[in-house]
Amino acid sequence: MTEINHRGGVLGEPIRLLADAAGTGTADDVTAGAVRLVAEGADVVIGGSDASVTEAAFDPLVNSGVVMISPLDTDPRWTGAADRGLFFRTAPSAMLAAKVVADSVADAGRTRVVVVVQSGSPDAPMEGVLPQRLEVDGVAVLKTEHVTSAATRDTDATRILGLQPDSILVVAEPGVAGPLIAALRHRGPSSGAPSIVLTPSASVTSLESTIR
């Protein structure tokens, strides 16, 4: 922001940062916060961080002509939404991301996949489209397993490996994905172990400190 203002601001005016208005993060707080930002003269809001935040802030902001830019919300519902050209995101729709991931699994010759999903992770909306996309590519989805935290990684890994997949597709944040991958590697077969495929929210850099 300092650099932008040093270079003359936007349209000749300095930009001003307004305080975060999400409160506790509940839908009511987010909606009330969006209304307050409109009253304070916001032109652009960076958010929401996921579909629930976007949904709560969408109408108050868009109906008031305020631009929304989400860095993380990948929910497919916003593609083609009646946003008056005011909603943007820097992460691709889960529909597009799911196609890329599924195609990579199929191209590797994998045919038996378990999809592991952490609810609430940035890529969680992919759950609604990944199985169908994999099946279009000729890959059998043995099961969609849900994980909640790293604390259950050992039982989760045993359950997943018991399905005998040749590939495991992990849709989770690094703090959950890393320990789960470590448990899968520890409990998996010494040869012919299933490949592990990650979605974008689990970055390799973040995973380095969580895989033991």
VOTI-714123 format. One record per atom (N, C-alpha, C): residue in one letter; chain; x, y, z. Coordinates in steps of 0.001 Angstrom, whole numbers. Layout:
! residues N
A:A:X:Y:Z
...
//
This chain:
! residues 212
M:A:819:-1180:0
M:A:0:0:0
M:A:869:1251:0
T:A:1935:1212:791
T:A:2855:2350:847
T:A:3473:2616:-519
E:A:3873:1540:-1202
E:A:4490:1693:-2519
E:A:3498:2267:-3529
I:A:2249:1791:-3476
I:A:1229:2302:-4398
I:A:1013:3793:-4172
N:A:876:4181:-2921
N:A:660:5597:-2620
N:A:1877:6438:-2984
H:A:3073:5865:-2814
H:A:4304:6580:-3175
H:A:4346:6863:-4676
R:A:3694:5999:-5442
R:A:3682:6153:-6895
R:A:2440:6900:-7388
G:A:1729:7500:-6475
G:A:611:8342:-6887
G:A:-755:7794:-6569
G:A:-810:6630:-5915
G:A:-2099:6072:-5532
G:A:-2844:5471:-6708
V:A:-4149:5427:-6603
V:A:-5016:4875:-7644
V:A:-5910:5993:-8181
L:A:-5847:6207:-9488
L:A:-6606:7292:-10132
L:A:-6304:8639:-9473
G:A:-5042:8777:-9074
G:A:-4601:10047:-8511
G:A:-4928:10250:-7046
E:A:-5513:9243:-6417
E:A:-5887:9355:-5002
E:A:-5141:8307:-4175
P:A:-4710:8669:-2968
P:A:-4057:7668:-2114
P:A:-5066:6626:-1654
I:A:-4605:5402:-1492
I:A:-5501:4368:-992
I:A:-5414:4316:527
R:A:-6514:3925:1143
R:A:-6607:3882:2607
R:A:-7099:2506:3022
L:A:-6437:1937:4027
L:A:-6803:614:4505
L:A:-7849:719:5611
L:A:-8983:38:5410
L:A:-10022:6:6437
L:A:-9841:-1242:7283
A:A:-10269:-1172:8534
A:A:-10095:-2292:9451
A:A:-10911:-3502:9009
D:A:-10378:-4698:9298
D:A:-11100:-5938:9015
D:A:-12465:-5897:9690
A:A:-13489:-6263:8934
A:A:-14853:-6125:9445
A:A:-15549:-7466:9638
A:A:-14778:-8576:9622
A:A:-15401:-9898:9675
A:A:-15822:-10310:11081
G:A:-15333:-9611:12101
G:A:-15706:-9950:13468
G:A:-15276:-11353:13827
T:A:-16201:-12161:14357
T:A:-15884:-13534:14752
T:A:-15882:-14494:13577
G:A:-16293:-14014:12414
G:A:-16321:-14863:11230
G:A:-17642:-15561:10992
T:A:-18618:-15358:11881
T:A:-19944:-15939:11638
T:A:-20602:-15210:10472
A:A:-21599:-15853:9861
A:A:-22277:-15252:8711
A:A:-22864:-13894:9062
D:A:-23475:-13787:10249
D:A:-24084:-12514:10650
D:A:-23023:-11431:10813
D:A:-21883:-11791:11410
D:A:-20813:-10810:11602
D:A:-20230:-10360:10266
V:A:-20042:-11313:9351
V:A:-19481:-10973:8043
V:A:-20426:-10054:7277
T:A:-21716:-10361:7308
T:A:-22697:-9521:6624
T:A:-22719:-8117:7228
A:A:-22752:-8045:8560
A:A:-22752:-6737:9229
A:A:-21473:-5975:8932
G:A:-20361:-6697:8882
G:A:-19084:-6053:8568
G:A:-19052:-5514:7155
A:A:-19638:-6252:6218
A:A:-19693:-5781:4832
A:A:-20524:-4511:4725
V:A:-21640:-4472:5441
V:A:-22483:-3276:5446
V:A:-21710:-2089:6016
R:A:-20921:-2357:7065
R:A:-20138:-1269:7672
R:A:-19067:-763:6716
L:A:-18421:-1668:5982
L:A:-17404:-1243:5020
L:A:-17999:-378:3918
V:A:-19192:-725:3479
V:A:-19884:97:2484
V:A:-20134:1493:3046
A:A:-20595:1550:4301
A:A:-20874:2843:4934
A:A:-19611:3674:5103
E:A:-18466:2998:5253
E:A:-17198:3709:5425
E:A:-16568:4099:4092
G:A:-17238:3747:2993
G:A:-16768:4186:1681
G:A:-15801:3257:990
A:A:-15816:1965:1347
A:A:-14903:1016:702
A:A:-15197:918:-793
D:A:-14150:905:-1590
D:A:-14279:701:-3035
D:A:-13984:-752:-3415
V:A:-13068:-1369:-2663
V:A:-12632:-2737:-2950
V:A:-12490:-3488:-1631
V:A:-12953:-4740:-1611
V:A:-12768:-5607:-450
V:A:-12023:-6852:-897
I:A:-10941:-7190:-213
I:A:-10197:-8416:-511
I:A:-10773:-9526:359
G:A:-11448:-10469:-256
G:A:-12133:-11548:447
G:A:-13351:-11953:-361
G:A:-14053:-13039:56
G:A:-13780:-13814:1236
G:A:-12751:-14905:1027
S:A:-12403:-15449:2189
S:A:-11389:-16485:2225
S:A:-11952:-17849:1850
D:A:-13260:-18017:1968
D:A:-13900:-19257:1529
D:A:-15338:-18943:1132
A:A:-16073:-19972:697
A:A:-17413:-19754:146
A:A:-18386:-19190:1165
S:A:-18258:-19597:2436
S:A:-19204:-19114:3442
S:A:-19023:-17625:3690
V:A:-17775:-17155:3680
V:A:-17504:-15724:3872
V:A:-17963:-14942:2647
T:A:-17638:-15455:1464
T:A:-18077:-14789:241
T:A:-19591:-14673:202
E:A:-20272:-15752:545
E:A:-21731:-15765:492
E:A:-22334:-14717:1427
A:A:-21759:-14583:2626
A:A:-22300:-13643:3606
A:A:-22068:-12188:3206
A:A:-20971:-11938:2488
A:A:-20632:-10559:2123
A:A:-21073:-10182:718
F:A:-21410:-11157:-94
F:A:-21634:-10946:-1525
F:A:-22716:-9907:-1806
D:A:-23927:-10122:-1325
D:A:-25029:-9215:-1650
D:A:-24805:-7795:-1147
P:A:-24415:-7600:133
P:A:-24210:-6225:601
P:A:-23151:-5471:-198
L:A:-22089:-6169:-611
L:A:-21020:-5488:-1339
L:A:-21369:-5282:-2809
V:A:-21771:-6359:-3473
V:A:-22055:-6258:-4903
V:A:-23234:-5325:-5176
N:A:-24264:-5401:-4366
N:A:-25429:-4527:-4566
N:A:-25112:-3069:-4329
S:A:-24002:-2816:-3620
S:A:-23578:-1431:-3367
S:A:-22484:-988:-4319
G:A:-22134:-1855:-5288
G:A:-21133:-1476:-6280
G:A:-19700:-1588:-5807
V:A:-19448:-2418:-4780
V:A:-18097:-2590:-4240
V:A:-17463:-3831:-4875
V:A:-16222:-3697:-5314
V:A:-15491:-4803:-5928
V:A:-15048:-5781:-4836
M:A:-15216:-7088:-5102
M:A:-14711:-8136:-4222
M:A:-13621:-8914:-4959
I:A:-12498:-9150:-4284
I:A:-11422:-9955:-4853
I:A:-11071:-11044:-3847
S:A:-11374:-12294:-4169
S:A:-11084:-13391:-3257
S:A:-9795:-14098:-3658
P:A:-8860:-14262:-2716
P:A:-7620:-14971:-3034
P:A:-7721:-16481:-2861
L:A:-8814:-16980:-2240
L:A:-8860:-18399:-1887
L:A:-10159:-19121:-2240
D:A:-11241:-18416:-2440
D:A:-12539:-19064:-2642
D:A:-12600:-19734:-4012
T:A:-12638:-21061:-4011
T:A:-12649:-21806:-5272
T:A:-14014:-22400:-5600
D:A:-15042:-22052:-4841
D:A:-16360:-22659:-5030
D:A:-16893:-22394:-6438
P:A:-17318:-23454:-7138
P:A:-17787:-23283:-8530
P:A:-19024:-22404:-8660
R:A:-19767:-22218:-7560
R:A:-21026:-21468:-7687
R:A:-20817:-20030:-8142
W:A:-19615:-19485:-7919
W:A:-19388:-18081:-8264
W:A:-19082:-17880:-9739
T:A:-18829:-18972:-10458
T:A:-18654:-18852:-11901
T:A:-20012:-18569:-12531
G:A:-20149:-17444:-13150
G:A:-21423:-17077:-13754
G:A:-22425:-16474:-12784
A:A:-21988:-16175:-11552
A:A:-22901:-15557:-10583
A:A:-23277:-14152:-11045
A:A:-24433:-13685:-10596
A:A:-24896:-12339:-10966
A:A:-24151:-11309:-10128
D:A:-22896:-11083:-10502
D:A:-22016:-10234:-9685
D:A:-21822:-8830:-10254
R:A:-22549:-8520:-11325
R:A:-22447:-7206:-11979
R:A:-21009:-6890:-12401
G:A:-20223:-7936:-12611
G:A:-18832:-7737:-13008
G:A:-17949:-7240:-11893
L:A:-18345:-7474:-10634
L:A:-17621:-6924:-9492
L:A:-16889:-7972:-8655
F:A:-17127:-9259:-8924
F:A:-16462:-10302:-8139
F:A:-15351:-10945:-8953
F:A:-14165:-10996:-8358
F:A:-12999:-11601:-8989
F:A:-12330:-12536:-7998
R:A:-11564:-13486:-8510
R:A:-10757:-14324:-7619
R:A:-9444:-14667:-8290
T:A:-8419:-14858:-7467
T:A:-7091:-15158:-7997
T:A:-6802:-16649:-7965
A:A:-7686:-17449:-7333
A:A:-7582:-18909:-7367
A:A:-8614:-19439:-8361
P:A:-8283:-20480:-9101
P:A:-9231:-20988:-10104
P:A:-10420:-21675:-9454
S:A:-11506:-21750:-10164
S:A:-12664:-22501:-9716
S:A:-12279:-23960:-9468
A:A:-12922:-24564:-8467
A:A:-12669:-25977:-8176
A:A:-12961:-26849:-9384
M:A:-13875:-26418:-10234
M:A:-14204:-27177:-11435
M:A:-12986:-27306:-12346
L:A:-12278:-26217:-12532
L:A:-11092:-26237:-13381
L:A:-9956:-26988:-12699
A:A:-9758:-26713:-11397
A:A:-8685:-27383:-10668
A:A:-8905:-28895:-10632
A:A:-10158:-29314:-10459
A:A:-10466:-30743:-10411
A:A:-10132:-31417:-11736
K:A:-10404:-30743:-12828
K:A:-10091:-31310:-14150
K:A:-8592:-31524:-14297
V:A:-7800:-30536:-13870
V:A:-6343:-30641:-13995
V:A:-5815:-31790:-13146
V:A:-6298:-31885:-11893
V:A:-5838:-32938:-10987
V:A:-6258:-34310:-11500
A:A:-7524:-34432:-11907
A:A:-8014:-35723:-12400
A:A:-7257:-36161:-13648
D:A:-7021:-35234:-14542
D:A:-6286:-35570:-15763
D:A:-4880:-36057:-15443
S:A:-4240:-35450:-14435
S:A:-2880:-35861:-14081
S:A:-2866:-37271:-13504
V:A:-3900:-37623:-12723
V:A:-4006:-38976:-12168
V:A:-4203:-39985:-13298
A:A:-5103:-39677:-14222
A:A:-5374:-40585:-15341
A:A:-4151:-40731:-16249
D:A:-3458:-39618:-16507
D:A:-2279:-39656:-17370
D:A:-1168:-40510:-16774
A:A:-1158:-40634:-15437
A:A:-141:-41457:-14771
A:A:-510:-42938:-14785
G:A:-1672:-43260:-15355
G:A:-2078:-44649:-15476
G:A:-2727:-45226:-14233
R:A:-3141:-44373:-13311
R:A:-3791:-44855:-12090
R:A:-5257:-45150:-12372
T:A:-5769:-46221:-11743
T:A:-7146:-46630:-12039
T:A:-8010:-46811:-10802
R:A:-7402:-46850:-9597
R:A:-8150:-47063:-8358
R:A:-7751:-45982:-7348
V:A:-8634:-45037:-7122
V:A:-8288:-43859:-6336
V:A:-9197:-43717:-5119
V:A:-8587:-43309:-4005
V:A:-9339:-42861:-2840
V:A:-9157:-41344:-2740
V:A:-10257:-40619:-2632
V:A:-10210:-39166:-2469
V:A:-10356:-38861:-978
V:A:-9397:-38134:-428
V:A:-9396:-37785:998
V:A:-9638:-36286:1121
V:A:-10674:-35902:1860
V:A:-11074:-34492:1932
V:A:-11104:-34007:3381
Q:A:-10469:-32875:3612
Q:A:-10588:-32181:4896
Q:A:-11633:-31087:4734
S:A:-12756:-31225:5412
S:A:-13805:-30208:5317
S:A:-13264:-28869:5807
G:A:-13606:-27814:5087
G:A:-13170:-26485:5477
G:A:-11847:-26061:4876
S:A:-11125:-26981:4229
S:A:-9869:-26589:3580
S:A:-10185:-25783:2324
P:A:-9257:-24937:1876
P:A:-9544:-24094:713
P:A:-9980:-24862:-531
D:A:-9477:-26085:-703
D:A:-9820:-26866:-1893
D:A:-11008:-27791:-1680
A:A:-11647:-27736:-506
A:A:-12761:-28649:-202
A:A:-13883:-28619:-1238
P:A:-14173:-27457:-1880
P:A:-15220:-27473:-2911
P:A:-14950:-28446:-4059
M:A:-13690:-28882:-4203
M:A:-13371:-29837:-5256
M:A:-14054:-31177:-5024
E:A:-14450:-31460:-3770
E:A:-15098:-32735:-3473
E:A:-16335:-32954:-4343
G:A:-17028:-31875:-4641
G:A:-18254:-32000:-5414
G:A:-18047:-32309:-6883
V:A:-16829:-32148:-7379
V:A:-16587:-32345:-8814
V:A:-15490:-33364:-9120
L:A:-14607:-33630:-8151
L:A:-13488:-34537:-8421
L:A:-13927:-35954:-8790
P:A:-14817:-36598:-8003
P:A:-15192:-37975:-8350
P:A:-15751:-38104:-9766
Q:A:-16627:-37168:-10143
Q:A:-17204:-37223:-11486
Q:A:-16130:-37035:-12557
R:A:-15204:-36106:-12290
R:A:-14157:-35831:-13268
R:A:-13224:-37023:-13417
L:A:-12904:-37686:-12303
L:A:-12051:-38872:-12351
L:A:-12725:-39984:-13148
E:A:-14022:-40167:-12912
E:A:-14740:-41222:-13617
E:A:-14835:-40935:-15117
V:A:-14959:-39648:-15477
V:A:-14946:-39276:-16897
V:A:-13623:-39697:-17530
D:A:-12536:-39610:-16742
D:A:-11212:-39982:-17233
D:A:-10941:-41482:-17124
G:A:-11953:-42261:-16704
G:A:-11788:-43703:-16634
G:A:-11130:-44201:-15364
V:A:-11120:-43375:-14308
V:A:-10510:-43751:-13033
V:A:-11618:-44105:-12042
A:A:-11529:-45268:-11419
A:A:-12532:-45690:-10435
A:A:-12267:-45025:-9087
V:A:-13277:-44377:-8526
V:A:-13158:-43772:-7200
V:A:-13677:-44796:-6186
L:A:-12768:-45374:-5427
L:A:-13144:-46418:-4476
L:A:-13995:-45857:-3344
K:A:-13639:-44670:-2878
K:A:-14374:-44046:-1779
K:A:-13866:-42628:-1579
T:A:-14722:-41769:-1039
T:A:-14298:-40451:-572
T:A:-14239:-40503:950
E:A:-13050:-40339:1498
E:A:-12843:-40374:2944
E:A:-12719:-38950:3478
H:A:-13276:-38712:4663
H:A:-13194:-37386:5274
H:A:-12273:-37414:6493
V:A:-11394:-36444:6576
V:A:-10498:-36313:7726
V:A:-10735:-34948:8362
T:A:-10459:-34872:9653
T:A:-10727:-33622:10369
T:A:-9483:-32969:10952
S:A:-8502:-33774:11361
S:A:-7302:-33194:11977
S:A:-6152:-34178:11890
A:A:-4953:-33675:12225
A:A:-3764:-34529:12214
A:A:-3808:-35576:13322
A:A:-4613:-35352:14348
A:A:-4656:-36261:15497
A:A:-5127:-37661:15119
T:A:-5908:-37767:14041
T:A:-6457:-39075:13644
T:A:-5707:-39682:12466
R:A:-4497:-39196:12217
R:A:-3784:-39599:11006
R:A:-3516:-41111:10936
D:A:-3238:-41752:12079
D:A:-2907:-43172:12045
D:A:-4119:-44022:11677
T:A:-5244:-43761:12327
T:A:-6453:-44524:11993
T:A:-6945:-44181:10589
D:A:-6793:-42908:10200
D:A:-7184:-42512:8840
D:A:-6349:-43261:7806
A:A:-5032:-43327:8035
A:A:-4137:-43992:7086
A:A:-4461:-45479:6973
T:A:-4714:-46129:8106
T:A:-5041:-47561:8085
T:A:-6326:-47817:7303
R:A:-7312:-46970:7514
R:A:-8598:-47121:6823
R:A:-8439:-46908:5312
I:A:-7683:-45899:4944
I:A:-7493:-45579:3531
I:A:-6721:-46686:2813
L:A:-5636:-47152:3431
L:A:-4823:-48191:2805
L:A:-5579:-49508:2704
G:A:-6527:-49722:3606
G:A:-7325:-50939:3563
G:A:-8184:-51045:2311
L:A:-8411:-49944:1637
L:A:-9189:-49950:395
L:A:-8358:-50353:-815
Q:A:-7041:-50472:-616
Q:A:-6095:-50902:-1645
Q:A:-6126:-50042:-2913
P:A:-5986:-48745:-2751
P:A:-5934:-47875:-3943
P:A:-4547:-47915:-4579
D:A:-4473:-47523:-5842
D:A:-3153:-47327:-6437
D:A:-2782:-45845:-6452
S:A:-3705:-45001:-5999
S:A:-3418:-43572:-5860
S:A:-4336:-42989:-4791
I:A:-3796:-42053:-4028
I:A:-4559:-41378:-2975
I:A:-4509:-39885:-3260
L:A:-5669:-39292:-3418
L:A:-5766:-37878:-3757
L:A:-6156:-37112:-2494
V:A:-5257:-36271:-2006
V:A:-5444:-35594:-722
V:A:-5858:-34141:-934
V:A:-7046:-33820:-436
V:A:-7582:-32459:-519
V:A:-7589:-31919:917
A:A:-6495:-31308:1328
A:A:-6363:-30885:2725
A:A:-5307:-29808:2856
E:A:-5342:-29096:3973
E:A:-4331:-28094:4266
E:A:-3048:-28782:4716
P:A:-1897:-28100:4609
P:A:-617:-28731:4951
P:A:-566:-29334:6349
G:A:-1174:-28665:7330
G:A:-1121:-29165:8700
G:A:-1813:-30489:8897
V:A:-2743:-30829:8017
V:A:-3435:-32123:8059
V:A:-2833:-33074:7024
A:A:-2543:-32549:5843
A:A:-2009:-33384:4765
A:A:-646:-33962:5117
G:A:238:-33166:5708
G:A:1598:-33625:6011
G:A:1638:-34828:6936
P:A:1035:-34727:8131
P:A:1028:-35892:9032
P:A:325:-37108:8430
L:A:-733:-36895:7649
L:A:-1419:-38018:7024
L:A:-500:-38713:6020
I:A:216:-37943:5225
I:A:1136:-38529:4250
I:A:2221:-39331:4961
A:A:2737:-38793:6074
A:A:3749:-39518:6843
A:A:3198:-40850:7340
A:A:1957:-40842:7827
A:A:1340:-42073:8326
A:A:1103:-43064:7186
L:A:695:-42560:6035
L:A:486:-43434:4874
L:A:1796:-44091:4445
R:A:2857:-43322:4455
R:A:4157:-43865:4061
R:A:4647:-44892:5077
H:A:4402:-44639:6349
H:A:4862:-45534:7412
H:A:4107:-46862:7391
R:A:2807:-46805:7082
R:A:1966:-48002:7133
R:A:1782:-48678:5786
G:A:2210:-48016:4721
G:A:2011:-48572:3390
G:A:2977:-49694:3075
P:A:2730:-50398:1985
P:A:3613:-51502:1589
P:A:4986:-50990:1195
S:A:5995:-51845:1374
S:A:7369:-51441:1051
S:A:7573:-51328:-454
S:A:6756:-52040:-1221
S:A:6823:-51922:-2685
S:A:5408:-51807:-3226
G:A:5288:-51139:-4339
G:A:3972:-50953:-4929
G:A:3074:-50042:-4130
A:A:3669:-49111:-3378
A:A:2872:-48183:-2571
A:A:2063:-47269:-3471
P:A:859:-46877:-3035
P:A:50:-45969:-3866
P:A:708:-44601:-3988
S:A:532:-43999:-5136
S:A:1020:-42630:-5301
S:A:120:-41687:-4519
I:A:669:-40548:-4129
I:A:-97:-39545:-3380
I:A:-117:-38262:-4196
V:A:-1316:-37788:-4474
V:A:-1501:-36580:-5277
V:A:-2121:-35511:-4398
L:A:-1578:-34306:-4453
L:A:-2056:-33199:-3632
L:A:-2736:-32138:-4482
T:A:-3724:-31482:-3901
T:A:-4354:-30339:-4559
T:A:-3595:-29067:-4181
P:A:-3851:-27944:-4858
P:A:-3000:-26758:-4709
P:A:-2852:-26198:-3297
S:A:-3853:-26331:-2416
S:A:-3755:-25679:-1107
S:A:-2687:-26290:-221
A:A:-2230:-27498:-525
A:A:-1147:-28116:242
A:A:159:-27886:-514
S:A:834:-26782:-219
S:A:2058:-26449:-946
S:A:3209:-27305:-447
V:A:4142:-27595:-1347
V:A:5298:-28426:-988
V:A:6113:-27772:115
T:A:6287:-26457:58
T:A:7074:-25757:1076
T:A:6471:-25933:2446
S:A:5155:-25778:2556
S:A:4496:-25911:3834
S:A:4528:-27341:4349
L:A:4555:-28309:3445
L:A:4509:-29704:3856
L:A:5848:-30199:4431
E:A:6938:-29556:4055
E:A:8256:-30053:4449
E:A:8386:-30217:5961
S:A:7780:-29311:6715
S:A:7922:-29340:8179
S:A:6909:-30248:8850
T:A:5954:-30796:8098
T:A:4916:-31612:8723
T:A:5010:-33092:8380
I:A:5821:-33449:7377
I:A:6001:-34865:7045
I:A:7195:-35391:7818
R:A:6969:-36360:8641
R:A:8030:-36932:9467
R:A:8196:-38417:9122
//
